[in-house]
Structures are given as C-alpha cells and as structure tokens.
Amino acid sequence: MRVHIKCFATLSQDEVCDYHDAKAYELDEGATVAELAKKVDVDPEDVKIVFVNNRSVQMNHVLSDGDQVALSPKTGGM
C-alpha cells in the first residue's frame, strides 16, 4: 500500500520526511504509524502529535492505502 507523510519542525528532513511536500512510501498491509515513522528515520518516541487524514490518532494506528500522515514533535517549555 502507498501512504503519504509530512513531518514538521525538528522531525523534518528534506529528503526523507519534509513539511513542504508529502512524500510517498510503500508499506506492507497492516503497517502502523510507528512503523512508518521508523521507515523515515523518525524515532516514534520523538513524536507528540499524529494526524492521519486530518484525524488525531495514536502511533499504533493501522494505516490504509492512500492515507495522509502528519507527524509533529514533542516540544519543550516551562
């Protein structure tokens, strides 16, 4: 199956997972967001917010063909 992913802020890597353009990746059926994150060299522990098709989900969410995924990092503060 094919999914598209965008990464934001510190997770963004121009060639692998960019915030400007969604990158397409092929995954096995039944793959999760965590597996996609690892495929694009993003540590799932560094991800705070996950959206799939504009819905907030968890890292164990099972993806489907054509899904649009967005990953946002944990941020620090007071």
C-alpha atoms as one frame of an Amber mdcrd trajectory, in Angstrom:
protein
   0.000   0.000   0.000   1.093   3.577  -0.518   0.801   6.350   2.085   1.970
   9.957   2.134   3.744  11.612   5.057   4.708  15.107   6.174   6.937  15.851
   9.165   7.047  19.160  10.983   9.632  21.191  12.915  12.575  19.132  14.201
  11.245  15.924  12.588  11.509  17.419   9.103  14.314  16.032   6.940  14.241
  17.417   3.401  14.981  14.167   1.589  13.116  11.735   3.835  10.211  13.452
   5.572   9.581  17.069   4.628   6.940  19.586   5.690   6.760  21.265   2.260
   5.691  18.262   0.224   4.185  14.963   1.311   6.472  12.053   0.432   5.018
   8.741  -0.745   6.117   5.466   0.860   5.228   1.857   0.183   4.320  -0.213
   3.236   3.024  -3.707   3.891  -0.678  -4.074   4.624  -1.346  -3.701   8.339
   1.571  -1.313   8.940   1.205   1.201  11.761   2.163   4.855  12.084   5.093
   3.777  14.301   6.402   1.508  11.535   6.111   4.346   9.009   7.973   6.686
  11.379  10.829   4.192  11.679  10.917   3.796   7.884  11.519   7.551   7.514
  14.146   7.576  10.300  11.939   9.278  12.884  12.077   7.856  16.409   8.447
   7.251  17.450   9.408   8.474  20.947  10.090  11.920  19.438   6.551  12.244
  18.030   3.927  14.069  20.104   1.041  14.541  17.653  -0.040  12.248  14.823
  -2.710  13.007  12.251  -3.995  10.531   9.694  -6.386  12.026   7.164  -6.771
  15.096   9.424  -7.765  12.986  12.470  -5.662  12.739  15.608  -4.546   9.131
  16.175  -2.009   7.157  18.201   1.262   5.674  16.944  -0.303   2.183  16.903
  -2.957   3.269  14.368  -3.103   0.838  11.429  -2.683   2.627   8.111  -4.648
   2.087   4.893  -3.757   2.631   1.265  -3.863   6.337   0.380  -3.645   7.639
   3.947  -2.170  11.099   4.527   0.033  11.133   7.656   1.444  14.141   9.527
   3.920  13.911  12.414   4.699  16.711  14.856   7.448  16.577  17.512   7.411
  16.955  21.250   8.237  20.497  22.258   9.776  21.844  25.433   8.737  24.756
  27.521   8.109  25.934  31.022
